[in-house]
Amino acid sequence: MRSVLTTLGIIIGIVAVTTMSTAIVGLREAFMSSISSFGSDVLYVDKFPWFAMNDWRLYRNRKDITYEQYEKLRTVLKNYEAMAPTKRTFGASVKRKNRTVESAMIIGTTQEYARTSQIILEEGRFMNEWEAKAGRRVCIIGKDIQNELFPDISPIGREIRINNIPFKVIGIIEKQGSGFLGAFSLDGQVIIPFKAFEAAVGQARNRMRIDIKIGNVERLEDAKEEIIAAMRVIRKVPPGKPEDFAINQQEAFKQMYDQTVGVVAIAGIVITALSLFVGAIGIMNIMFVSVTERTKEIGIRKAIGARTWSILLQFLTEAAVICMIGGIIGIILSYPLSLVINQFLPTSLPIHIVFISLLISALVGIISGFVPAWKASRLNPVDSLRYE
């Protein structure tokens, strides 16, 4: 009973470290999946940095990126695979007959967006260069749009209305899921030519960015410097003045995530350490009591030839086993707990987390049981006589 009660601290500590680890690993997997649409070899020229930590007014007063600047950059820049101007708006109305989608994401771009983005078509085709330049009213839709507006028939060749302007469906995007940890659905998008976007949605409230696929992650930094130099000339930024634009990339999301999760992990480690410390103190106390109660046993064993190291190993093993049992119970409790958490946040329980938890349990047992074990191994056999 004493051992069971003593292991509660170990159980709580292992539950804490295992649950925290599964949540962090699961969140990272979901996060990396959600930002995969940005592409690791794609740079985004925008008015704002994605994670602005300075005075927001400094960025707000910048001039917007324009289509003319995109065309100039396209002629100046040499080392890239694809470049596409992009505008987008959320919450647009998309209709077909008596069916409506009220929260669609409309993207205005060119034919090269098929290469700068990570979309894959399930059916149909992407817009071609002629359709993009002419601003033809064609569109590529996500699975959510298809399921809502065309539940029983193929949408290819059929018409939808974006803000009451007709567009012909020419392609369907494969299911992509949620973007950026569920902030929005990537399957609720409609891609149309850039010039058609400005006619259907307007120009005033939707800022433009330029998506540039470099094609080689190793050349990303060199390409970034080249883009900065070209954009400074195009936007007429005086020498010595800071850039009035930002070059964003997928790495910015990773850095932000690592910083945020790092703080959470530190807090979790502190809580876990406190729980394990309490458990270690309990194990140490019960082992001291065990040594005191078993002095006669220890004395008899030493009197008939037991060596010091065998006594030490015996009590260290007992302490480690008690803690290992607590660790196993903690892992067993962590699994259903992770399933509950998975209903709200993504979780993942890799096998190495289980082994690490068991290793931590064993180490806590060995460390906390060392002093009592050392005391037991150094007892004089004559001390057993006082129990006669």
N, C-alpha and C positions, 0 to 999 in steps of 0.2 A: 504493500500500500504506500509506504514511504517512497519507493522507487517510482511508482506511477505518478504520485503527486509531484515528485521532483522533476520528472520529465516534461511537465506542462510548459515550463519555460522554454525547453528545447523545441517542443511541438509548436508553440507560438512563433518562435524565431524561424523555424524551417518553413512554416506556413507563410510567414511574411516574406522571406527571401524567395521562395518558390513562386508565390503568387505575383510578386513584383517582377520577377524575371520573365514569367510567362506573358505578363501584360506588356512589358517592354519589347520582348522579342516579337510578339504578335503585332503590336503597334508599328514596329519598324518594318515588318513585312508588308503590312497594309499601306504604310506610308510610301515605301519604295514602289509598290505597285501603283499607288494613286498618282505619283509624280512621273511615272514612266512615260506618260503622254507628252511630257516636255522634251524628252530626248536628251541623252547625255552629251551629244555632239552638236547641239543646237544652241545658238546665241540669239537673244531677243533684245532688239534695240527699242527702247521705250522712253517715254517722258519721265516716268517714275522708277526708282529702284523698287524691287519687290518687297524688301524689308527695310523701310526708311526709318532710321533711328534718330535722325537730326530734325531740325525745324521743318515741318511739313510745308510751311509757306514758301520755303526755298524751292521746293519742287513744284508746288502749285503754280508759281509764277513763270515757270518755263513755257516756252512755245511748244505747241504740239508737233509731233512727227507728222510730216505731210507725204502725200503720194508722190509729189515732185521730188522730195528728198530720197524716197525709195528708188525712183527711176535713176537719179544721179548716182546713188550708191551702187546700184546694179551695174552701171557702166564703168565705175571706178574700181570696184572690188574684183579681184581676180581669183583668190583662193577660196572657193566655196562650191558646194554641189547644187544647192537650191536656195532660192530666196523668195519669200512671199509676204506682201503686205497683209495685215490682218486687222479687222475691226470686229467687235462682237457686242451683242446686247443681250441682256437676260430679261425674261418675263414677257417676251413677245407672244402675240396671239397667232396661232397657226390653226387653220380651219379646213375642213372638207365636208361639204354638205351640212349635215346637222351635228357633226362631231367637231370638238374644239380642244386644243391644247393651249392652256393659258400661260404656262411657264417655260416656254421653249427658249433655248439659247441659239441665237442667229449669228452665224459667222460669215463675214464677207471677206473674200480672199481671191487668190488666183489659182491657176492649175498646178503651180509648184507647191501648194500647201499639202498635196498628197505625199510629197517627199519630205517636207519639213516636219510634218506631224507623224504620229504613230498609228494613224487610222488604217484599217484594212477593210476593203469592201466585201460584203457578203454576196451582193448581187448588183448587176448593172455596171456602171462606169463612173469615173470622176469627170469633172468638166475639162474641156480641152482649151488650148490657147486661144482659139478664135472665139469661143463662148465667153471666156474671161475678158478679153479685150473689148468685145462688143457689149458686154453687160447683159448677156442673154438671161432670160428668166428661167433658169434651170436650177435644180437643187439636189443635194445629197442629204438623206435624212438618217437619223439614228433609230435604234430599235424601238425606243419608247414612242417615238412619233409614229412609226409604222404600226405598232400594236394598238395605239389609240385611234388612228385615222383609217387604217386599212386592216381591220382584224381578220377579214375573211378572204381578201384578194391581194394580189401582188400590186404594189404601188408604182412599179416601173411603168413610165409612160403616162401616168395619171397626174391629175392636177391638184395642188393644194393652194391655199391662200395665206400669204404672210401680210398681215395688216391690210387685208382685202385686196392684195395684189397677187394675181395668179402666177404660180411657178410650176414647171413640169419636173416631176421626179425622175432622175436618171440613174440614181444609185442608192444603195442601202449599206450603212456601215455596220460591221460586226458588233455584237454586244460588247461594251467596254466596262460597264459598271460605273461606280461612283468615282468622282475626281476629288483629290486632296482631302482624304479622310472623310468622305461622305458629304462634303460641303455642297456638292451639286452632282447631278447625274450627267455623265458623258453621253448617255444614250438619248438625251432629250435635245440634241443639237440638230440644226439645219444649216448646211453649208451652201452658200450662194456666191455668185461672182461679186467681186468688190464693188464694181459700178452699180450693179443691181441692188446691193446692200444700201448704198447711199440714196438710191431712189426710193426704196421701200421703207427704210428705217430713218434715214436722215443723217446729217453729218455733225451736227452741233455737239451732242452729248457723248459721242462715242469716239474716244481717242484711238489713234492708230499705233500699231507697233510693227516692226519688221522682223520676221522670223528668218534666220539664216542657218542653214544646215552646212556644217563644215565637212562632215564626213569622216573625220579622224580626230579622236579625242586628244591625241598627242599634239596636234597642231592647234588646239583650242586657244591657248594663251597667245600664240603668235597671231592667229586670226583676230583675236580680241583687240590686240594692239593696232592691227591694221585697220579694223573697223573704227576704232576711236580716232585715229589720225584722219581717216576719210571723212567721218561725220563732223569733226571739228572744222574742216575746210568747207563742207557742204552747208553747215549751219552758221558759218562765219564767226566762230568763237575766237576772240583775240588771243594771241600768245600770252601765256602766263595766267589766263583766266581758267577756272574750273569748267569741266564739261557741263553743258546744259541738257544732258541726256544720260541715260543709264544703259549699260550692257548687262542684261540679266542672264542667268544660266541655272541649270538644274542644281548645281552645287550649292547655290544659296539656300535652297530648301533643306538640303542635307545638313548644312551648318546650323541653321535655325533649329532643326529637329534635334540635333545632337546637343545643342546648348540647353534646350528645354528639358529633354529627357535626362541630361546630366544632373540637373537640379533635382528632378524627381528621384533619380537613382541614389543620390547622396542622402536625401531624406529617408528613403527606404532602407539604405544601409545603416543609418543611425538607429532607426527603429529596430531593425533586425539585430544589430549589435547589442542594444539594450536588453532585448529579450534573451539572447544567447548568454549575455553576462549574468542575468538573473538565473537562468538555467544552470550555468556553470557553478555559481555560488551554491545552488541547491545540491548539485552533484558532489561538490567538494564536502559539504556538510554531511551528506549521507554516507560518504566514504569514510570520513573521520569517525562517525558513529559506528560504521561497520568494522573499522580497525579496532576500536575500543572494545566492541562486543566480541571480537574474534581473536583477542590477544592470546587466549589459551591455545586455540588452533594454530596460530602462527608460531607460538613457542614450541609446541609439540613437533611441528613440521621442521623447524630449524634444529631441534634437538636430535632428530633422526636423520639429519643430513641435508635438508633443503638449502639451496644456495640463496644468497641475497637477491640475485637477479630474477630467480623464479618467483619469489614472493612479490617483487616489484612488478613483474609481468602479469602475475595473477590479478592484482588489484587494478592495474592499468586496463587490462582486458575487460574486467567487470565494469569499470567506469565507461569505457568505450562502447560496450554492448548496450548499457542502459541508454546512452545518448543515441546510439544507432537505432534502437527501438523507437525512441522519441522522434528521430528523423523520419523513419518509415511511416509512423503514424501521421506525421506532418505532411508527407508527400501524398498519402492516401486522402487526407482531408483537403489538400490543395487541388486535387483533380476535379471533384464536383464543384468546388468554389470557382475554379477557372471556367467551368462550363456556364455557371451563373453569370460571371463577368462577361463572358463571350456574347451574351445577349445584348450587351450595351457597348462593349469595346472588343476589338479583335484580340484573341489570345492564342498563344502557341506554346506547347510544352515539349521542347526538344529533350532528347534522352540525356544530353550532357548536363542539363540543369539538374536532373535526378541524381546523377553521379556526384555532381558538385555539392548538392545538398547533403548527401550521405557522407561525403568526405568532410564537410564542415562539422557534421554531427560527431564523427569519430574524433576529429581534432579537438573539439570542445571537451569531449570525454577524456581524452589523453591529458590535455592541459590541466583541466580541473581536478583530475584524479591523481596527478603526479605527486603532489605534496603528501596526501594521505598514503599513497603507495610507498613513497620514500620512507615515511615514518614506520610503516608496517615492516618494510624490508630491513630496517635497522634495529628492530626490537631485540632485546636480549631474551633467550629462552627461559632464564630464571624468572622473568616477569610473569610467566604463566602460573607460577606457584601461588600468586595472590588470589587466583580464582578457585583454588582448592578449598 
